[in-house]
Amino acid sequence: MQSRHPSPLYVRLLWMAAIWAGSVIALLAVAGLLRLVMRQ
């Protein structure tokens, strides 16, 4: 996907925020699963 002009700054910030939030949620989910497994 190529455009004539580079993507605006806010688009990059939105992508970074989405990726960061996704990674944080994934880490929290893994931590929660590990806690459940450790309890048993």
PDB file with one MODEL, atoms N, CA, C and O in Angstrom:
MODEL        1
ATOM      1  N   MET A   1       0.852  -1.196   0.000  1.00  0.00           N
ATOM      2  CA  MET A   1       0.000   0.000   0.000  1.00  0.00           C
ATOM      3  C   MET A   1       0.887   1.244   0.000  1.00  0.00           C
ATOM      4  O   MET A   1       1.480   1.589   1.022  1.00  0.00           O
ATOM      5  N   GLN A   2       0.972   1.898  -1.119  1.00  0.00           N
ATOM      6  CA  GLN A   2       1.809   3.087  -1.231  1.00  0.00           C
ATOM      7  C   GLN A   2       0.947   4.301  -1.540  1.00  0.00           C
ATOM      8  O   GLN A   2       0.034   4.237  -2.363  1.00  0.00           O
ATOM      9  N   SER A   3       1.247   5.403  -0.872  1.00  0.00           N
ATOM     10  CA  SER A   3       0.528   6.643  -1.141  1.00  0.00           C
ATOM     11  C   SER A   3       1.533   7.694  -1.603  1.00  0.00           C
ATOM     12  O   SER A   3       2.733   7.559  -1.366  1.00  0.00           O
ATOM     13  N   ARG A   4       1.047   8.724  -2.253  1.00  0.00           N
ATOM     14  CA  ARG A   4       1.965   9.744  -2.773  1.00  0.00           C
ATOM     15  C   ARG A   4       2.653  10.508  -1.640  1.00  0.00           C
ATOM     16  O   ARG A   4       3.815  10.898  -1.757  1.00  0.00           O
ATOM     17  N   HIS A   5       1.936  10.710  -0.566  1.00  0.00           N
ATOM     18  CA  HIS A   5       2.514  11.445   0.571  1.00  0.00           C
ATOM     19  C   HIS A   5       2.590  10.515   1.776  1.00  0.00           C
ATOM     20  O   HIS A   5       1.760   9.616   1.907  1.00  0.00           O
ATOM     21  N   PRO A   6       3.567  10.713   2.658  1.00  0.00           N
ATOM     22  CA  PRO A   6       3.672   9.868   3.863  1.00  0.00           C
ATOM     23  C   PRO A   6       2.455  10.053   4.758  1.00  0.00           C
ATOM     24  O   PRO A   6       1.820  11.108   4.763  1.00  0.00           O
ATOM     25  N   SER A   7       2.145   9.012   5.510  1.00  0.00           N
ATOM     26  CA  SER A   7       0.973   9.090   6.380  1.00  0.00           C
ATOM     27  C   SER A   7       1.184  10.167   7.441  1.00  0.00           C
ATOM     28  O   SER A   7       2.304  10.362   7.913  1.00  0.00           O
ATOM     29  N   PRO A   8       0.124  10.858   7.814  1.00  0.00           N
ATOM     30  CA  PRO A   8       0.235  11.928   8.825  1.00  0.00           C
ATOM     31  C   PRO A   8       0.713  11.382  10.169  1.00  0.00           C
ATOM     32  O   PRO A   8       0.677  10.179  10.427  1.00  0.00           O
ATOM     33  N   LEU A   9       1.156  12.298  11.004  1.00  0.00           N
ATOM     34  CA  LEU A   9       1.705  11.897  12.304  1.00  0.00           C
ATOM     35  C   LEU A   9       0.641  11.225  13.164  1.00  0.00           C
ATOM     36  O   LEU A   9       0.930  10.249  13.856  1.00  0.00           O
ATOM     37  N   TYR A  10      -0.592  11.741  13.126  1.00  0.00           N
ATOM     38  CA  TYR A  10      -1.622  11.167  14.007  1.00  0.00           C
ATOM     39  C   TYR A  10      -1.954   9.738  13.610  1.00  0.00           C
ATOM     40  O   TYR A  10      -2.339   8.932  14.458  1.00  0.00           O
ATOM     41  N   VAL A  11      -1.808   9.414  12.325  1.00  0.00           N
ATOM     42  CA  VAL A  11      -2.069   8.028  11.911  1.00  0.00           C
ATOM     43  C   VAL A  11      -1.019   7.109  12.524  1.00  0.00           C
ATOM     44  O   VAL A  11      -1.343   6.029  13.017  1.00  0.00           O
ATOM     45  N   ARG A  12       0.242   7.542  12.492  1.00  0.00           N
ATOM     46  CA  ARG A  12       1.301   6.726  13.107  1.00  0.00           C
ATOM     47  C   ARG A  12       1.068   6.599  14.605  1.00  0.00           C
ATOM     48  O   ARG A  12       1.252   5.524  15.176  1.00  0.00           O
ATOM     49  N   LEU A  13       0.660   7.697  15.246  1.00  0.00           N
ATOM     50  CA  LEU A  13       0.414   7.648  16.696  1.00  0.00           C
ATOM     51  C   LEU A  13      -0.728   6.693  17.007  1.00  0.00           C
ATOM     52  O   LEU A  13      -0.674   5.954  17.990  1.00  0.00           O
ATOM     53  N   LEU A  14      -1.772   6.708  16.166  1.00  0.00           N
ATOM     54  CA  LEU A  14      -2.899   5.791  16.388  1.00  0.00           C
ATOM     55  C   LEU A  14      -2.436   4.347  16.259  1.00  0.00           C
ATOM     56  O   LEU A  14      -2.807   3.500  17.071  1.00  0.00           O
ATOM     57  N   TRP A  15      -1.622   4.062  15.239  1.00  0.00           N
ATOM     58  CA  TRP A  15      -1.122   2.692  15.063  1.00  0.00           C
ATOM     59  C   TRP A  15      -0.276   2.285  16.260  1.00  0.00           C
ATOM     60  O   TRP A  15      -0.428   1.180  16.781  1.00  0.00           O
ATOM     61  N   MET A  16       0.624   3.179  16.707  1.00  0.00           N
ATOM     62  CA  MET A  16       1.479   2.849  17.855  1.00  0.00           C
ATOM     63  C   MET A  16       0.625   2.622  19.100  1.00  0.00           C
ATOM     64  O   MET A  16       0.885   1.693  19.865  1.00  0.00           O
ATOM     65  N   ALA A  17      -0.384   3.454  19.309  1.00  0.00           N
ATOM     66  CA  ALA A  17      -1.245   3.301  20.485  1.00  0.00           C
ATOM     67  C   ALA A  17      -2.007   1.980  20.416  1.00  0.00           C
ATOM     68  O   ALA A  17      -2.148   1.292  21.427  1.00  0.00           O
ATOM     69  N   ALA A  18      -2.496   1.626  19.238  1.00  0.00           N
ATOM     70  CA  ALA A  18      -3.254   0.378  19.095  1.00  0.00           C
ATOM     71  C   ALA A  18      -2.351  -0.828  19.350  1.00  0.00           C
ATOM     72  O   ALA A  18      -2.741  -1.765  20.048  1.00  0.00           O
ATOM     73  N   ILE A  19      -1.144  -0.802  18.782  1.00  0.00           N
ATOM     74  CA  ILE A  19      -0.220  -1.929  18.980  1.00  0.00           C
ATOM     75  C   ILE A  19       0.190  -2.011  20.452  1.00  0.00           C
ATOM     76  O   ILE A  19       0.265  -3.102  21.018  1.00  0.00           O
ATOM     77  N   TRP A  20       0.458  -0.845  21.074  1.00  0.00           N
ATOM     78  CA  TRP A  20       0.869  -0.839  22.480  1.00  0.00           C
ATOM     79  C   TRP A  20      -0.247  -1.372  23.368  1.00  0.00           C
ATOM     80  O   TRP A  20      -0.005  -2.184  24.260  1.00  0.00           O
ATOM     81  N   ALA A  21      -1.474  -0.911  23.119  1.00  0.00           N
ATOM     82  CA  ALA A  21      -2.609  -1.381  23.923  1.00  0.00           C
ATOM     83  C   ALA A  21      -2.808  -2.883  23.726  1.00  0.00           C
ATOM     84  O   ALA A  21      -3.074  -3.604  24.687  1.00  0.00           O
ATOM     85  N   GLY A  22      -2.681  -3.352  22.498  1.00  0.00           N
ATOM     86  CA  GLY A  22      -2.850  -4.784  22.234  1.00  0.00           C
ATOM     87  C   GLY A  22      -1.813  -5.616  22.962  1.00  0.00           C
ATOM     88  O   GLY A  22      -2.134  -6.662  23.525  1.00  0.00           O
ATOM     89  N   SER A  23      -0.562  -5.152  22.953  1.00  0.00           N
ATOM     90  CA  SER A  23       0.482  -5.919  23.633  1.00  0.00           C
ATOM     91  C   SER A  23       0.255  -5.920  25.140  1.00  0.00           C
ATOM     92  O   SER A  23       0.476  -6.936  25.799  1.00  0.00           O
ATOM     93  N   VAL A  24      -0.181  -4.792  25.688  1.00  0.00           N
ATOM     94  CA  VAL A  24      -0.440  -4.721  27.132  1.00  0.00           C
ATOM     95  C   VAL A  24      -1.586  -5.658  27.511  1.00  0.00           C
ATOM     96  O   VAL A  24      -1.504  -6.372  28.510  1.00  0.00           O
ATOM     97  N   ILE A  25      -2.652  -5.654  26.713  1.00  0.00           N
ATOM     98  CA  ILE A  25      -3.793  -6.534  27.006  1.00  0.00           C
ATOM     99  C   ILE A  25      -3.366  -7.993  26.911  1.00  0.00           C
ATOM    100  O   ILE A  25      -3.774  -8.819  27.728  1.00  0.00           O
ATOM    101  N   ALA A  26      -2.542  -8.310  25.911  1.00  0.00           N
ATOM    102  CA  ALA A  26      -2.072  -9.693  25.758  1.00  0.00           C
ATOM    103  C   ALA A  26      -1.236 -10.095  26.970  1.00  0.00           C
ATOM    104  O   ALA A  26      -1.387 -11.203  27.484  1.00  0.00           O
ATOM    105  N   LEU A  27      -0.357  -9.208  27.430  1.00  0.00           N
ATOM    106  CA  LEU A  27       0.472  -9.527  28.601  1.00  0.00           C
ATOM    107  C   LEU A  27      -0.404  -9.731  29.832  1.00  0.00           C
ATOM    108  O   LEU A  27      -0.162 -10.650  30.615  1.00  0.00           O
ATOM    109  N   LEU A  28      -1.419  -8.885  30.012  1.00  0.00           N
ATOM    110  CA  LEU A  28      -2.306  -9.036  31.167  1.00  0.00           C
ATOM    111  C   LEU A  28      -3.063 -10.358  31.086  1.00  0.00           C
ATOM    112  O   LEU A  28      -3.243 -11.031  32.100  1.00  0.00           O
ATOM    113  N   ALA A  29      -3.506 -10.731  29.895  1.00  0.00           N
ATOM    114  CA  ALA A  29      -4.239 -11.990  29.736  1.00  0.00           C
ATOM    115  C   ALA A  29      -3.332 -13.173  30.071  1.00  0.00           C
ATOM    116  O   ALA A  29      -3.748 -14.101  30.765  1.00  0.00           O
ATOM    117  N   VAL A  30      -2.097 -13.140  29.578  1.00  0.00           N
ATOM    118  CA  VAL A  30      -1.153 -14.231  29.869  1.00  0.00           C
ATOM    119  C   VAL A  30      -0.869 -14.286  31.365  1.00  0.00           C
ATOM    120  O   VAL A  30      -0.818 -15.371  31.945  1.00  0.00           O
ATOM    121  N   ALA A  31      -0.685 -13.129  31.995  1.00  0.00           N
ATOM    122  CA  ALA A  31      -0.420 -13.112  33.436  1.00  0.00           C
ATOM    123  C   ALA A  31      -1.608 -13.689  34.200  1.00  0.00           C
ATOM    124  O   ALA A  31      -1.423 -14.446  35.152  1.00  0.00           O
ATOM    125  N   GLY A  32      -2.820 -13.338  33.791  1.00  0.00           N
ATOM    126  CA  GLY A  32      -4.008 -13.872  34.461  1.00  0.00           C
ATOM    127  C   GLY A  32      -4.097 -15.379  34.308  1.00  0.00           C
ATOM    128  O   GLY A  32      -4.421 -16.082  35.266  1.00  0.00           O
ATOM    129  N   LEU A  33      -3.812 -15.884  33.107  1.00  0.00           N
ATOM    130  CA  LEU A  33      -3.857 -17.337  32.892  1.00  0.00           C
ATOM    131  C   LEU A  33      -2.794 -18.032  33.737  1.00  0.00           C
ATOM    132  O   LEU A  33      -3.048 -19.090  34.314  1.00  0.00           O
ATOM    133  N   LEU A  34      -1.605 -17.439  33.808  1.00  0.00           N
ATOM    134  CA  LEU A  34      -0.539 -18.048  34.615  1.00  0.00           C
ATOM    135  C   LEU A  34      -0.954 -18.095  36.083  1.00  0.00           C
ATOM    136  O   LEU A  34      -0.694 -19.083  36.770  1.00  0.00           O
ATOM    137  N   ARG A  35      -1.595 -17.039  36.564  1.00  0.00           N
ATOM    138  CA  ARG A  35      -2.040 -17.038  37.969  1.00  0.00           C
ATOM    139  C   ARG A  35      -3.050 -18.154  38.203  1.00  0.00           C
ATOM    140  O   ARG A  35      -2.976 -18.859  39.210  1.00  0.00           O
ATOM    141  N   LEU A  36      -3.995 -18.319  37.277  1.00  0.00           N
ATOM    142  CA  LEU A  36      -4.995 -19.385  37.431  1.00  0.00           C
ATOM    143  C   LEU A  36      -4.311 -20.752  37.433  1.00  0.00           C
ATOM    144  O   LEU A  36      -4.667 -21.624  38.226  1.00  0.00           O
ATOM    145  N   VAL A  37      -3.339 -20.939  36.557  1.00  0.00           N
ATOM    146  CA  VAL A  37      -2.647 -22.235  36.491  1.00  0.00           C
ATOM    147  C   VAL A  37      -1.843 -22.468  37.764  1.00  0.00           C
ATOM    148  O   VAL A  37      -1.808 -23.586  38.278  1.00  0.00           O
ATOM    149  N   MET A  38      -1.195 -21.419  38.278  1.00  0.00           N
ATOM    150  CA  MET A  38      -0.365 -21.586  39.478  1.00  0.00           C
ATOM    151  C   MET A  38      -1.231 -21.934  40.693  1.00  0.00           C
ATOM    152  O   MET A  38      -0.789 -22.661  41.583  1.00  0.00           O
ATOM    153  N   ARG A  39      -2.455 -21.418  40.730  1.00  0.00           N
ATOM    154  CA  ARG A  39      -3.308 -21.690  41.898  1.00  0.00           C
ATOM    155  C   ARG A  39      -3.643 -23.176  41.982  1.00  0.00           C
ATOM    156  O   ARG A  39      -3.715 -23.736  43.076  1.00  0.00           O
ATOM    157  N   GLN A  40      -3.844 -23.808  40.847  1.00  0.00           N
ATOM    158  CA  GLN A  40      -4.284 -25.205  40.875  1.00  0.00           C
ATOM    159  C   GLN A  40      -3.175 -26.170  41.251  1.00  0.00           C
ATOM    160  O   GLN A  40      -3.402 -27.378  41.315  1.00  0.00           O
TER     161      GLN A  40
ENDMDL
END
